[in-house]
Amino acid sequence: GSNRKVWWLCPDGHVWRTAISNRTNAKKRTGCPVCAGNVSQKHRHLSFSSQTESERRRA
């Protein structure tokens, strides 16, 4: 698996950054941390549009 970190967008519009292997490895697959309840209220309002293009492309 790839340890390269990329940005992900869940169906509810939440954005987070994690390694590709964390999304594709069946044993340690992760999903949206906001939907899973793993993000504090302070960070729940980060939107895809608030990130710059370079942040979305950075790995």
Long-range contacts (C-beta under 8 A, 24 or more apart in sequence): 1-25, 4-59, 5-59, 6-59, 7-51, 7-55, 7-56, 8-32, 9-48, 10-34, 10-35, 13-47, 13-48, 14-44, 14-46, 15-46, 15-47, 15-48, 15-51
